[in-house]
Amino acid sequence: YGKLGYSAPELFDAISHKVMEKHDTFNSQEIASTIWAYAKVGHYVPELFVDISHKVIEKLDTFNSQEITNIMWAYAKVGHFSPELYDALSQLSMDELDTFNSQDCFR
């Protein structure tokens, strides 16, 4: 949808409700990819970003460097302010800095 320039807000809204219902079954990659996709197509669902921020903090130690940067990029892209998430991801990034490659650092 994003590459085609096709907007489908009803679809993304419906998917966001399903994601919030089932996010407990998502692994770290699925969480990061989902929130990245919403930001990439420019579809901001505040409730989804709040919900996912809690899930990220809960599963913090399962995220790798690429997932961390994708999540941080997504939240910045849509302008969602989440101090707890930013603090948690910043601390994790500092702890895992040796695992970051050049793409992760400058994404």
Buried (B, 14 or more C-beta within 10 A) or exposed (E): EEEEEEEEEEEBEEBBEEBBEEBEEBEBBBBBBBBBBBBBBEBBBEEBBEBBBEBBBEBBEEBBBBBBBBBBBBBEBBEBEBEEBBEBBEEBBEEBEEEBEEEBEEE
